[in-house]
Amino acid sequence: MDSQNENDHSYYIVREVYENNSAVQRFENELDVALDRGYEVIVIEPSRVGKETARWISVGRWLRYTAMTSAVSCLVIGVMWPEQAQVFIPFGCIGVVSAGVYVMSWQTDPCSCYRVERNALRLQRLPATASITCASPVILLRTDSFLHRYAHLIAVGVSCSHCVWKLFCWCR
């Protein structure tokens, strides 16, 4: 456990120190504790744990962006070509499915509040980089905000409402 001090939540480093056969489990437990405590920057030195975490965050972001893009596409196509239901309704369905999977699997996970930082210039300015002992760590930055967490759900809700309203109008 490596932080500036117990009261400082600016950064946390999961060190790659193998003391026994359960080192990977200890790394994962340390990461869970750091995520739950909400550190602004989390540095993951163990490559396996870092890659798995980065992949998990990437899939969650992809689902969120797919939901948002599909919902916005549904709304734009639905407004521009309201008679083309065969085009905009599938976008609405894709948005609902991706948002549903994200909400069920990712939204409650503390990892969903973080993003993987890859920009070398920003990485150099982080306070935690001075004490990194690993050549290629995974660095997570906290990006939790209302829009970050719920914008895709709002867009999907509006697009789904638009689709239901259009179907209701056509069926009358």
Secondary structure, DSSP 8 states (H G I E B T S, - for coil): -B-S-TT--SEEEE-----STTHHHHHHHHHHHHHHHT-SEEEE-SHHHHHHHHHHHHHHHHHHHHHHHHHHHHHHHHHH-TT-HHHHHHHHHHHHHHHHHHHHHTTTSGGGGEEE---HHHHHT-GGGGG--SSS-EEEEE---HHHHHHHHHHHHHHHHHHHHHHHHHH-
